[in-house]
Amino acid sequence: MVIGDREFRSVELAYWLKTKKVYFAFRQKQDTHIRRKGKNYELLSELGLAPGTKFFYVGIDYTKKKGFGKFSLAGYWKRKYRGKLEKSGWYILTNLASFEEAIMAYKARSGIEAMFKDCKTGGYNLEGSLIFN
């Protein structure tokens, strides 16, 4: 499983992982184009994702580049809870089978990032140890 933030939005990487049968969940930027079956290309920002909503599209074309096959797209924006509202929703490009799998996979990213931060600067200072092998 490969999980990536918006810097990992490469259709080439997604396609390569799919051909290697490796699952992935990559958050996408809102200025990305997709095409759903029977529709014209549209920006992710035009899909109507709003607080408290979610969707899962299967068989989308991701970007206007040709030859990369079909992917799935999960959209999720947490609802306002106890007065707290997330700044934006998530658009997750994936080859996982369901909305729930895609969102669970991407949510794991925050725990992984916290672990890496602890290892780097949270008292362990692994980078400062200068141990390389």
N, C-alpha and C positions, 0 to 999 in steps of 0.2 A: 504494500500500500504506500503510495506517495501522496503526501498532502502538501499543498502549496498555497501561498498567499498570492496577491495580485501580480507579483513579479513573475509568477510561473504561468502566465497565460498563453504560452506558446502552443499553437495548434500542432506544430511539428512534434513537440514533446508529448502532447496528449496522444497523438496518433501512434507514435513509436511505442509508448507504454501499452496502448491498446493492442498493438500487433504482438507484443511480448506477453500478453495476457496478465499484465500488472494493473491492479486497480489503482485509481487515482481520484482525487477530489481537489480541484484547483479553484480558488476564488477568482472571480473575473471583475474587471473594471466595467463601469456602466457605459463606457463609450464603445464597447464591443458589439459587433453586428452578429445576429443569428438569423436563421430562416427556419421557420416551422413549416411543416408540410402544408402546401396549398396557400402559403402566404409569401409576401415579399420580405426582403431583408428588413430588419428593424434593429434599433439599438436596444440594449438591455434596459436602459433608462426609460424606454417607451412601453415596457411590459406591464406597468401599473403596480409594481411591488410597493406596498405601503405598510405601515406598522400594523401588525396582527395578521398579515397575509402570508400565504405560501403557495408554491406551485411546483410541478414536476413535469417537464416536457421530455419526451423520448423521441429519438430520431431527428434531432435538429442538425442543421448545417451550422458549423461554428466558424465565423469569419467569412469573408467573401472569397477566400482562397479555395481553389478546387482540388479534389483528389484526396481528401483526408477522411472521408467516410462520415458516419453519423455518430453523434454523442447524445448524452442526456444533460439536462440543465435543471438544477434545483434552485428555486428562489425562496428566500426565507427572511422575514423581518419580524423580530420579536415585538410583541405588543407592549404598550406602555404598562409598566408594572411598578406600583408604589411610587408613582411620580417620575420614574426613570424611563427615558426613551432612548434607544440606541440611535446614533447619528444616521446610520444607513443600514440597509438590508444586505444580505449575502446573495450573490449569484455564483453558484458552484457548478462548474463544468465537471462531468464525471462519466465513468463507465460502470458505475455501480447500478444495481437493479431497481432501487427505490429511493424515494425522497428521504425516508428515515435513515437508510444506510449512508447516504451522502452527507446529511447534516450531522449524524453521529461521528462520522469520520472527520469532518472538518472541525467539529467542536473539540476533538482530541488535540488539535494543533495548539490550543492555548496551554494545555498542560505540558506539552512537549517543550514549548517555548520557555515556560517557567523553569523547567528542569535544566535546560541549557543555560539560562541566565544564572541559576544557582551554581552550576558547575563552572561558569566563567568568572562571575564576580560576586556571588553570594556567599563568600567565605571559603569556598574551595579553591578559587584562583588557579584553576588548571592551566590557563594560558600563561600565567606568570611563572609557573613552575619550570618552564622551558624543557619539559620532557616531551620528546617527539616520537619515540617508538616504544 
